[in-house]
Amino acid sequence: MAARSVCRAGSAAGRALLWGPRPSAALLTLTRKRGAATYAQTLQNIPETQVTTLENGLRVASEESNQPTCTVGLWIEAGSRYEDAKTNGAGFFLEHMAFKGTKNRPGSAFEKEVESLGAHLNGYTSREQTAFYIKALSKDMPKAVELLSDLVQNCALEDSQMEKERGVILQELKEMDSSLTDVTFDYLHATAYQGTALAHTVEGTTENIKRLTRADLASYVDMHFKAPRMVLAAAGGVSHRELVDAAKKHFTGASLTPKGDSVPTLTRCRFTGSEIRARDDALPLAHIALAVEGPGWADPDNVVLNVANAILGRYDRTFGGGKNQSNRLAALAVEHKLCHSFEPFNTSYSDTGLFGFHFVCDPLSIDDMMFCAQREWMLLCTSTTDSEVKRAKNYLRNAMVAQLDGTTRVCENIGSHLLHYGRRIPLEEWDARISAIDARMVRDVCSKYIYDKCPAIAAVGPIEQLLDYNRIRSGMYWVRL
């Protein structure tokens, strides 16, 4: 505070000492050019992603860099969308069991071997993907590949371990029920894709977790953990040739080869405009999500919709300077205390998606917040400006370059891209797609997906003030005289 007071009192000498001389215009221009060149060079100098497909169909992909560490992982085309009502939760259960020993490394031996490398092992299950990955020193890459191979081909699935994990998962389900955001999005999938596999939760139901058997999990592995449905990805200080050699050594077992026509195919999950309301006036805040059907992963409209979401922006009460943000909805939320948080989303799957927004607000602010959010959607369809698009494109570029931070994010990017698009899309190509977007394109694409469409709605908590579905539906278009 003393230094600030001196500066405020301010002699010219003191200001010169604190701030120094003003840089010349030529220096500022040079700095700007250097920054722009650095960004362009960053995109151009990203190492090439090398991809090799083994005879059994396993895709091996890597991006080599001068890192002392590496991340190696398996991305598998399997998830809750491939389950039915009776087996829903099998993939999530299996993810838990994968770390509890293999036939070659029983009990805790598997975990101890990972720890002896000083490595980090993790995994996750989603609606269309299952992933297991290890972050380790670059020199230990062959060992990491061996461990991943053992994990997916020889999972022990011991009955005693299953019973322990069953209790752990049931406890997790209780904790997830307390996360109202997760509950709201599960309800949103349930109503948007009712009667289809995408309506299932990733974790499964409590009843299913209680009755799933070792045979159910073994059948799941035998059906889905096949080489053509897998990508072995690596990023960091790894040699692609060494990665391929390790894959040939450890991923050539008979269990990875599909038998006849046993490889499952996805069935179309049709979107339905409908709603689920779970009213509970004992809760302090309302959680509401609204979505229309969005495009699948490979549709180029996704890039335009991501720009639209960047224009819409996001807000949380913990943010500083909320009313000074450039997006209108955040400024309105601060000025009129409309909500505690707001965030748009664009969730894509193989052939469909959910494009929408989620907000958390006080019970008496629901109507005003919904009106303002839908109004912003209509403005995206009718009144998007070039300045808004320019700001949003810069935001996306920043998020895109942030993917380069750390080998794990790069490795996940490689594995997911090969499953989603069949190839790794270079950041330079993403940048070109973003650059090609203009205000008219945003208006046209948003009109295609948003304007006069029936939305899916999920609401949890004290939601008495949430308007009737038909009233909300009427906010999906404007009547012009």
C-alpha positions in Angstrom: 0.0 0.0 0.0 2.9 2.4 0.8 4.4 2.0 -2.7 0.9 2.6 -4.3 0.5 5.7 -2.2 3.8 7.1 -3.3 2.9 6.4 -6.9 -0.4 8.1 -6.5 1.2 11.1 -4.8 3.5 11.0 -7.7 6.5 12.7 -8.9 7.5 12.3 -12.5 10.7 10.6 -11.4 8.8 8.1 -9.3 6.6 7.2 -12.2 9.6 6.9 -14.5 11.2 4.6 -12.0 8.1 2.4 -11.6 7.0 2.2 -15.2 10.1 3.0 -17.3 10.1 4.8 -20.6 7.3 4.2 -23.0 8.3 1.9 -25.8 8.4 3.4 -29.3 5.8 2.6 -31.9 8.3 0.7 -33.9 9.2 -1.5 -30.9 5.5 -2.2 -30.3 5.0 -3.1 -33.9 8.0 -5.5 -33.8 6.6 -7.1 -30.6 3.3 -7.7 -32.2 4.8 -9.2 -35.3 7.0 -11.4 -33.2 4.0 -12.6 -31.3 2.0 -13.3 -34.5 5.0 -15.1 -36.0 5.4 -17.2 -32.9 1.8 -18.4 -33.0 2.1 -19.3 -36.7 5.4 -21.1 -36.2 3.9 -22.9 -33.2 1.2 -24.4 -35.5 3.6 -25.2 -38.3 6.3 -26.8 -36.0 4.1 -29.2 -34.2 5.6 -32.7 -34.7 3.8 -34.9 -37.2 1.5 -37.6 -35.9 2.7 -40.9 -37.3 0.1 -43.7 -37.6 0.7 -47.4 -38.3 -2.0 -50.0 -38.5 -1.0 -53.5 -37.5 -2.2 -56.7 -39.2 -4.9 -57.3 -36.6 -6.3 -53.8 -37.1 -4.8 -52.0 -34.1 -3.9 -48.4 -34.9 -0.6 -47.2 -33.4 -0.2 -43.4 -33.3 2.5 -41.2 -31.8 3.8 -37.6 -31.7 7.4 -37.4 -30.8 8.9 -34.4 -28.9 11.9 -33.6 -26.8 10.3 -34.5 -23.5 11.8 -36.5 -20.6 8.4 -38.1 -20.0 5.7 -39.7 -22.2 2.1 -40.6 -22.0 1.0 -43.9 -23.5 -2.7 -44.9 -23.6 -5.3 -47.1 -25.1 -8.5 -45.5 -26.5 -11.2 -48.1 -27.1 -14.5 -47.7 -29.0 -16.6 -48.9 -26.1 -18.9 -47.3 -23.6 -22.4 -47.1 -22.1 -23.9 -46.6 -25.6 -22.9 -50.2 -26.4 -24.8 -51.5 -23.4 -28.4 -52.5 -23.0 -30.7 -52.0 -20.1 -29.6 -55.1 -18.3 -25.8 -54.6 -18.7 -25.7 -50.8 -18.3 -22.8 -50.0 -16.0 -20.6 -53.0 -17.1 -18.0 -50.7 -18.8 -17.8 -48.5 -15.7 -17.5 -51.6 -13.4 -14.8 -53.0 -15.7 -12.8 -49.7 -15.5 -12.7 -50.2 -11.7 -11.7 -53.9 -12.1 -8.9 -53.1 -14.6 -6.6 -51.8 -11.9 -7.2 -54.6 -9.5 -4.8 -57.1 -11.0 -4.3 -59.3 -14.0 -3.8 -63.0 -14.6 0.0 -62.3 -14.9 0.1 -59.8 -12.1 -2.5 -60.8 -9.5 -3.8 -58.7 -6.6 -1.8 -55.6 -5.9 1.2 -56.7 -7.9 -0.1 -54.7 -10.9 -0.3 -51.4 -8.9 3.1 -52.0 -7.3 4.7 -52.5 -10.7 3.2 -49.2 -11.8 4.4 -47.4 -8.7 7.9 -48.9 -9.0 8.2 -47.0 -12.3 7.1 -43.8 -10.6 4.3 -43.7 -13.2 0.8 -42.5 -13.1 -2.0 -44.8 -14.2 -5.5 -43.6 -14.9 -8.6 -44.3 -17.0 -12.1 -43.2 -17.7 -15.3 -44.4 -19.3 -17.8 -42.3 -21.4 -20.8 -43.0 -23.5 -18.7 -44.0 -26.6 -15.1 -44.4 -25.3 -13.1 -46.2 -22.7 -9.5 -45.1 -22.1 -6.5 -46.3 -20.0 -3.3 -44.4 -20.0 0.1 -44.3 -18.2 2.4 -41.2 -17.8 6.0 -42.3 -17.2 9.6 -41.6 -18.0 10.3 -41.9 -21.7 12.7 -44.7 -21.2 9.9 -46.8 -19.6 7.6 -46.6 -22.7 8.0 -50.3 -23.6 7.1 -51.3 -20.0 4.0 -49.0 -20.1 2.9 -50.7 -23.4 3.3 -54.1 -21.8 1.2 -53.1 -18.7 -1.6 -51.7 -20.9 -1.6 -54.8 -22.9 -1.8 -57.0 -19.8 -4.6 -54.8 -18.5 -6.9 -55.2 -21.4 -6.2 -58.8 -22.4 -5.7 -60.5 -19.0 -7.9 -58.7 -16.5 -8.3 -61.1 -13.6 -11.9 -60.2 -12.6 -11.5 -62.0 -9.3 -14.8 -62.6 -7.4 -13.4 -61.2 -4.1 -12.1 -58.0 -5.8 -15.5 -57.6 -7.6 -17.4 -57.6 -4.3 -15.0 -55.0 -2.9 -15.4 -52.8 -6.0 -19.1 -53.3 -6.0 -19.3 -51.5 -2.6 -16.9 -48.8 -3.8 -19.0 -48.1 -7.0 -22.3 -48.1 -5.0 -20.8 -45.4 -2.7 -19.7 -43.5 -5.8 -23.2 -43.6 -7.2 -24.5 -42.0 -3.9 -21.9 -39.2 -4.2 -22.8 -38.6 -7.8 -26.4 -38.2 -6.9 -25.4 -35.3 -4.7 -23.8 -33.6 -7.8 -26.9 -31.9 -9.2 -25.0 -30.8 -12.4 -24.2 -34.5 -13.2 -27.8 -35.5 -12.4 -29.2 -32.8 -14.6 -27.1 -33.9 -17.6 -28.0 -37.5 -17.1 -31.7 -36.5 -17.1 -31.0 -34.4 -20.2 -29.7 -37.5 -22.1 -32.6 -39.6 -20.7 -35.2 -37.3 -22.2 -33.4 -36.3 -25.4 -32.6 -39.9 -26.4 -35.4 -41.7 -24.5 -35.7 -45.4 -25.4 -32.2 -45.5 -26.9 -28.7 -46.5 -25.7 -27.6 -42.8 -25.3 -30.2 -42.4 -22.6 -28.2 -44.7 -20.3 -25.9 -43.2 -17.7 -22.3 -44.1 -17.9 -22.1 -45.4 -14.4 -25.3 -47.6 -14.7 -28.1 -48.1 -12.2 -27.8 -49.2 -8.6 -29.8 -52.3 -9.4 -27.4 -53.2 -12.2 -24.3 -52.7 -10.2 -25.7 -55.0 -7.5 -26.4 -57.8 -9.9 -23.6 -57.7 -12.5 -21.5 -60.8 -12.5 -18.0 -61.8 -13.6 -19.5 -63.4 -16.7 -21.1 -60.1 -17.6 -17.8 -58.3 -17.4 -16.0 -61.0 -19.3 -18.6 -60.9 -22.0 -18.2 -57.2 -22.3 -14.4 -57.5 -22.7 -14.7 -60.3 -25.2 -17.2 -58.3 -27.3 -15.6 -54.8 -27.3 -11.8 -55.0 -26.5 -10.7 -55.9 -30.0 -7.8 -54.6 -32.0 -9.8 -52.8 -34.8 -11.7 -50.9 -32.1 -8.5 -49.7 -30.3 -5.9 -47.0 -30.7 -2.6 -47.2 -29.0 -1.5 -43.5 -28.7 1.7 -42.0 -27.3 3.1 -38.4 -26.9 6.4 -37.1 -25.6 9.9 -38.6 -25.8 8.9 -41.7 -27.7 10.1 -43.2 -31.0 7.3 -44.3 -33.3 9.3 -47.2 -34.4 9.9 -48.4 -30.9 6.2 -47.9 -30.1 5.2 -50.0 -33.1 7.7 -52.7 -32.1 6.3 -52.8 -28.5 2.7 -53.0 -29.9 3.6 -55.9 -32.2 5.2 -57.7 -29.3 2.3 -57.3 -26.8 -0.9 -56.7 -28.8 -1.0 -59.7 -31.1 -2.9 -62.1 -28.9 -5.8 -64.1 -30.2 -8.2 -62.4 -27.8 -7.8 -59.1 -29.7 -9.0 -60.6 -33.0 -12.8 -60.3 -33.7 -14.6 -63.6 -34.4 -16.7 -63.4 -37.5 -19.4 -60.7 -37.3 -19.1 -60.3 -33.6 -18.1 -56.6 -33.7 -21.1 -54.6 -32.7 -22.3 -51.6 -34.7 -24.1 -48.5 -33.4 -27.8 -48.0 -33.9 -29.2 -44.6 -34.6 -30.2 -42.7 -31.5 -33.0 -40.2 -32.4 -33.4 -36.9 -30.6 -36.7 -36.1 -29.0 -37.9 -32.7 -27.9 -39.2 -33.4 -24.4 -38.5 -32.7 -20.8 -37.8 -34.2 -17.4 -38.6 -32.2 -14.2 -37.4 -33.4 -10.8 -38.9 -30.9 -8.4 -37.4 -30.7 -4.9 -38.2 -27.5 -3.0 -35.8 -28.4 -0.2 -32.8 -27.7 -2.4 -31.5 -24.1 -2.4 -30.8 -23.7 -6.2 -32.3 -24.9 -9.4 -30.2 -26.6 -12.1 -31.6 -26.3 -15.6 -30.3 -27.6 -18.9 -31.8 -26.9 -22.4 -30.5 -28.4 -25.6 -31.3 -29.0 -29.2 -29.9 -31.8 -31.4 -26.4 -31.0 -32.5 -24.1 -32.6 -35.2 -21.9 -35.6 -34.8 -18.2 -35.5 -34.4 -17.2 -35.4 -38.0 -19.6 -32.7 -39.1 -17.9 -29.4 -40.0 -20.7 -27.4 -38.4 -19.2 -28.3 -35.0 -16.5 -25.6 -35.4 -19.1 -23.0 -36.2 -21.2 -24.0 -33.2 -18.1 -23.8 -31.0 -17.6 -20.2 -32.2 -21.2 -19.5 -31.3 -20.7 -20.9 -27.8 -17.7 -18.7 -27.4 -19.8 -15.7 -28.4 -22.4 -16.7 -25.8 -19.6 -17.0 -23.2 -19.8 -18.4 -19.7 -20.2 -16.9 -16.2 -19.7 -17.8 -12.6 -20.2 -15.7 -9.5 -16.6 -16.5 -8.5 -15.4 -14.7 -11.6 -14.0 -11.2 -11.2 -15.4 -8.3 -13.2 -18.5 -10.1 -14.4 -20.4 -7.1 -15.6 -17.4 -6.0 -17.6 -17.2 -9.2 -19.7 -17.8 -8.7 -23.4 -20.7 -11.2 -23.6 -24.1 -9.8 -22.9 -25.5 -12.6 -20.9 -22.7 -12.4 -18.3 -23.3 -8.6 -17.9 -27.1 -9.2 -17.5 -26.5 -12.0 -15.0 -24.4 -9.6 -12.8 -26.6 -6.6 -13.2 -29.9 -8.3 -12.4 -28.5 -11.2 -10.3 -30.0 -13.8 -12.7 -27.9 -16.8 -11.9 -25.0 -18.3 -10.0 -23.4 -19.8 -13.1 -24.1 -20.3 -16.7 -22.3 -22.3 -19.4 -23.0 -23.4 -23.0 -22.0 -26.9 -24.2 -21.6 -28.8 -27.4 -21.5 -32.5 -26.7 -20.9 -34.6 -29.8 -21.3 -38.3 -30.4 -20.8 -40.4 -33.6 -24.0 -39.4 -35.3 -25.7 -36.9 -33.1 -25.0 -34.4 -30.3 -26.5 -32.0 -27.7 -26.0 -28.3 -28.3 -27.3 -26.2 -25.4 -26.8 -24.3 -22.2 -26.9 -25.1 -18.4 -27.5 -22.6 -15.6 -27.8 -22.6 -11.8 -30.0 -20.0 -10.3 -32.3 -19.0 -7.4 -35.9 -20.3 -7.6 -37.3 -16.8 -8.3 -34.9 -16.1 -11.2 -35.6 -19.0 -13.4 -38.1 -17.3 -15.7 -35.9 -14.2 -16.2 -32.7 -16.3 -16.8 -34.4 -18.6 -19.3 -35.8 -15.6 -21.2 -32.4 -13.9 -21.4 -30.6 -17.1 -22.5 -33.1 -17.9 -25.2 -33.0 -14.3 -26.4 -29.2 -14.7 -26.8 -29.8 -17.8 -28.9 -32.1 -15.8 -31.1 -29.5 -13.1 -31.5 -27.0 -15.7 -32.6 -29.4 -16.7 -35.3 -30.3 -13.2 -36.5 -27.8 -10.6 -35.3 -24.3 -12.0 -34.8 -21.7 -9.3 -35.7 -18.2 -9.5 -37.1 -16.7 -8.1 -33.9 -18.3 -10.9 -31.8 -17.0 -13.6 -34.2 -13.5 -12.1 -34.1 -13.4 -12.2 -30.3 -14.8 -15.8 -30.2 -12.3 -17.0 -32.8 -9.4 -15.7 -30.7 -10.9 -17.5 -27.7 -11.0 -20.7 -29.6 -7.4 -20.3 -30.9 -6.2 -19.8 -27.3 -8.1 -22.9 -26.2 -6.7 -24.9 -29.1 -3.0 -24.0 -28.4 -3.6 -24.8 -24.7 -4.0 -28.5 -25.8 -0.2 -28.5 -26.3 0.4 -28.2 -22.5 1.6 -31.6 -21.3 2.0 -35.0 -22.9 -1.3 -36.4 -21.5 -3.5 -33.9 -23.2 -1.7 -34.4 -26.5 -2.0 -38.2 -26.1 -5.7 -38.0 -25.4 -6.1 -35.7 -28.4 -4.4 -38.3 -30.7 -6.4 -41.2 -29.4 -9.8 -39.5 -29.5 -9.2 -38.0 -33.0 -8.4 -41.4 -34.5 -11.6 -42.8 -33.0 -13.8 -39.8 -34.0 -12.3 -38.8 -37.3 -10.2 -41.7 -38.4 -7.1 -39.4 -38.4 -5.4 -36.8 -36.3 -6.4 -33.4 -37.5 -3.5 -30.9 -37.3 -3.9 -27.7 -35.3 -2.9 -25.8 -38.5 -6.0 -27.3 -40.2 -8.2 -26.4 -37.2 -6.9 -22.9 -37.3 -7.8 -22.6 -41.0 -11.3 -23.9 -40.3 -11.7 -21.3 -37.5 -10.3 -18.5 -39.8 -12.9 -19.3 -42.5 -15.8 -18.6 -40.2 -17.6 -15.3 -40.5 -20.7 -13.7 -39.0 -23.1 -14.9 -41.7 -21.9 -18.4 -41.4 -22.6 -18.3 -37.6 -26.1 -17.0 -38.2 -26.9 -19.6 -40.8 -25.6 -22.6 -38.8 -27.2 -21.4 -35.6 -30.5 -21.0 -37.5 -30.1 -24.5 -38.8 -29.8 -26.1 -35.4 -31.6 -23.7 -33.0 -34.3 -21.6 -34.7 -37.8 -23.1 -34.3 -36.5 -26.4 -33.0 -38.1 -28.4 -30.2 -35.6 -28.5 -27.3 -35.0 -31.1 -24.7 -35.1 -29.8 -21.1 -33.9 -31.2 -17.8 -34.6 -29.4 -14.5 -33.7 -30.3 -10.9 -34.5 -28.6 -7.7 -36.9 -25.8 -6.7 -38.3 -25.4 -10.2 -41.9 -24.3 -9.6 -41.2 -21.1 -11.6 -40.0 -23.0 -14.7 -42.6 -22.2 -17.4 -44.7 -24.8 -19.2 -42.8 -26.6 -22.1 -44.9 -25.0 -24.7 -44.0 -21.5 -23.4 -40.3 -22.4 -23.5 -40.8 -23.8 -27.0 -42.3 -20.5 -28.1 -39.0 -18.8 -27.1 -37.3 -20.8 -29.9 -38.4 -18.3 -32.6 -39.3 -14.7 -33.0 -42.5 -13.4 -34.5 -41.8 -10.5 -36.8 -44.4 -8.2 -38.2 
